[in-house]
Each structure stands twice: as structure tokens, then as C-alpha cells.
Amino acid sequence: MSSRAWKTRQQNDPFVRRARDEGYRARAAYKLLELADKDSLFKNVGVVVDLGAAPGSWSQVARQQLGPEARVVALDLLPMEPLPGVVFLQGDFREDAVLADLEQTLAGRRVDLVLSDMAPNLSGIGPADQARSIHLAELALEFAREWLAPKGVCVVKVFQGEGFDGLLTRFRQSFTRVKVRKPAASRSESREVYLVGSQPA
């Protein structure tokens, strides 16, 4: 997509305008708000981990939806402007040292909600980009399997294509309840969907 076409799409996007008007950092906030409404994501939640958090709209939603005693930890490879009440770690989630920092920040507390809006930097080579997307989703699932509380929930963005069915199978093996969601704020032409797994098996 050319920069002019992208700019035109952004200007005409109702979710972009709404995010600007309502103070969210990105239109992605409305994806999480819809998922939260459908799947009661923030019910009885004390600890949230937001993977692929920048620029921070999902952390904004989590912080707004939860009481002041809840802990929100955000992580991204890219920098993120500070958010009150959100602990931000910058680093590559694929690296052991970064994962160790995240685990140290949790200080042994189990996680009630794992959010992953991670996406790879696109190369334009479809099969390679798809493989990287699936890999990131698998890493998020692996983290959730290790750290989720008994009634925890995991929400992971993934793109439909090669590897999707295998990932969905692993979700169904890992959780008692699994939903495939495409929020209204996900562009119709996009292959992105969100897997919502609850109650680890």
C-alpha cells in the first residue's frame, strides 16, 4: 500500500477517528474492548501481561478496566511512552534474557490474563511472514501455559494461513474453552483473528 493510500485509509477509518477522540493510542483498543465484552476478559483479574504492547492501547484498556490494585505489565521490542500504572519492559520476547526480566517482574505471581497483539515486522514474503506470525503466537501460548492462573485467559492475535490449524489444535489442547474472534475493528481484508483460550486444561 502506498503512503498516500495508507493516509487516506487512516483519515476515513471511523476507529482511527474514535481512538483520537477518546484518547486511545491506537484503533486496536476497540478490538480488545469488543473481545473483553464478549468473553468477560477482565473479570476477577489481578495481573495482566500485555505482549507486543506498543504503542500501548491494549495496556490503556486493561488499566482502565481494572482496579488500582491490579498489576499491568507490558512488553515490546519497540519503545512505548509511559502509561500511569503500567510497568513497561522493552525487549525481544523471543530472547531468554527478556523473558527472564518479565518473569522477575512478576515476582512469582500467576497471571490472570495474557494478551498478545504481537506481529512480526513484515518482509513482504508471505510464507515467511506467516511462519513468523505463527511462531510469535506459539511463544505467547507457551508463556501462558507456564504462567496462567487456574482460571486464566489467553488472547493471541494470529493470521489465518499456513500453520493456523495446528496452532488452533494446540489451543484446544491447552484450554477448556477456545473461541476464534474477528472484532469489528479488524479490517475486513485482513486475515487476522484472535484466539481466546480460557480455563487452562
BELRA-V208456 format. One record per residue. RES is the residue in one letter. PHI is phi in degrees with one decimal (* if undefined). D_CENTER is the distance of its C-alpha to the mean C-alpha in Angstrom with 1 decimal. Layout:
# BELRA-V208456
res: {RES/RES}
phi: {PHI/PHI}
d_center: {D_CENTER/D_CENTER}
This chain:
# BELRA-V208456
res: {M/S/S/R/A/W/K/T/R/Q/Q/N/D/P/F/V/R/R/A/R/D/E/G/Y/R/A/R/A/A/Y/K/L/L/E/L/A/D/K/D/S/L/F/K/N/V/G/V/V/V/D/L/G/A/A/P/G/S/W/S/Q/V/A/R/Q/Q/L/G/P/E/A/R/V/V/A/L/D/L/L/P/M/E/P/L/P/G/V/V/F/L/Q/G/D/F/R/E/D/A/V/L/A/D/L/E/Q/T/L/A/G/R/R/V/D/L/V/L/S/D/M/A/P/N/L/S/G/I/G/P/A/D/Q/A/R/S/I/H/L/A/E/L/A/L/E/F/A/R/E/W/L/A/P/K/G/V/C/V/V/K/V/F/Q/G/E/G/F/D/G/L/L/T/R/F/R/Q/S/F/T/R/V/K/V/R/K/P/A/A/S/R/S/E/S/R/E/V/Y/L/V/G/S/Q/P/A}
phi: {*/-70.1/-63.7/-67.3/-64.4/-62.9/-64.0/-63.4/-62.3/-62.8/-65.2/-95.0/-83.1/-64.2/-73.5/-65.2/-63.9/-64.6/-61.0/-64.0/-67.8/-99.4/83.7/-86.8/-74.5/-156.4/-63.6/-60.5/-54.3/-75.5/-65.5/-67.5/-61.1/-68.2/-61.7/-62.6/-67.7/-73.4/-119.4/49.1/-63.5/-100.9/-76.6/55.5/-108.1/-113.6/-136.3/-122.5/-116.9/-111.6/-93.3/70.2/-76.1/-60.3/-83.3/120.7/-67.8/-69.6/-65.1/-57.6/-60.7/-59.6/-63.6/-69.7/-81.2/-110.1/-71.8/-64.7/-80.5/-73.0/-110.4/-119.7/-115.8/-113.7/-140.9/-159.4/-67.8/-90.2/-67.9/-139.1/-59.4/-57.9/-124.7/-56.6/80.1/-123.7/-88.4/-112.2/-118.6/-101.6/168.0/-91.3/-59.6/-76.3/-94.8/-60.2/-65.0/-69.7/-62.0/-64.1/-62.4/-63.2/-64.8/-65.6/-64.1/-70.0/52.1/85.5/-74.5/-71.9/-101.5/-87.7/-145.6/-103.4/-113.1/-135.8/-107.7/-65.0/-145.6/-74.2/-67.7/-76.5/-95.3/89.2/-96.1/-49.8/-60.4/-68.0/-63.0/-63.1/-62.0/-67.0/-61.2/-63.3/-61.8/-62.5/-63.5/-65.2/-63.7/-62.9/-63.9/-61.4/-62.6/-62.3/-61.0/-85.1/-113.9/-66.9/-70.4/-54.5/-110.4/-73.5/-132.2/-126.0/-120.5/-131.0/-80.2/-150.8/-105.9/-66.4/153.5/-56.1/94.3/-64.3/-62.0/-65.2/-65.2/-61.3/-61.2/-65.4/-61.7/-68.2/-77.8/-96.7/-131.4/-70.1/-131.4/-133.3/-122.2/-105.6/-119.1/-128.1/-62.3/-59.8/-77.1/-76.2/-62.4/-59.8/-81.0/-82.2/-88.4/-73.6/-138.6/-120.9/-94.8/-116.3/-110.0/-132.1/56.6/-51.2/-74.1}
d_center: {24.3/26.7/25.9/28.2/26.5/23.0/24.6/26.3/23.2/21.4/24.5/24.8/21.2/21.5/17.8/18.4/21.6/20.2/17.4/20.3/22.6/20.4/19.2/15.5/14.6/13.0/13.3/9.6/10.4/12.3/9.9/8.3/12.0/13.2/11.0/12.0/15.5/15.8/14.5/15.5/12.3/13.9/17.2/18.8/15.9/17.1/14.5/10.8/8.9/6.0/5.7/6.3/7.0/10.1/11.8/10.4/10.2/7.3/9.4/12.4/11.6/11.1/14.3/16.2/15.6/16.7/20.1/21.2/21.5/17.9/16.2/12.9/12.1/10.0/10.3/10.7/13.6/14.5/16.2/14.9/17.4/17.9/16.8/19.2/18.2/15.1/15.8/14.5/15.0/15.4/15.7/14.8/12.7/15.2/18.1/19.7/20.7/17.3/16.1/19.4/18.8/15.6/17.6/20.5/18.6/17.8/21.5/21.6/19.7/17.8/14.2/13.9/10.2/7.5/3.9/2.4/2.9/6.0/9.2/12.7/15.4/17.3/20.9/22.2/23.2/21.5/21.9/20.8/17.7/16.8/17.7/15.5/12.4/13.5/14.2/10.7/9.5/12.6/12.1/9.0/11.2/14.1/12.7/12.0/15.4/17.0/15.6/14.8/17.6/19.8/18.3/14.7/11.7/8.8/6.2/5.5/6.1/9.7/12.9/15.9/18.8/20.3/18.7/16.6/19.3/19.4/15.7/16.2/19.3/17.7/15.2/18.4/20.2/17.7/17.3/20.0/18.1/15.7/14.9/13.9/12.9/13.3/13.0/16.0/14.2/13.2/16.3/18.8/19.7/16.2/15.6/11.9/11.1/8.6/10.0/10.4/12.6/14.7/17.7/17.7/20.9}
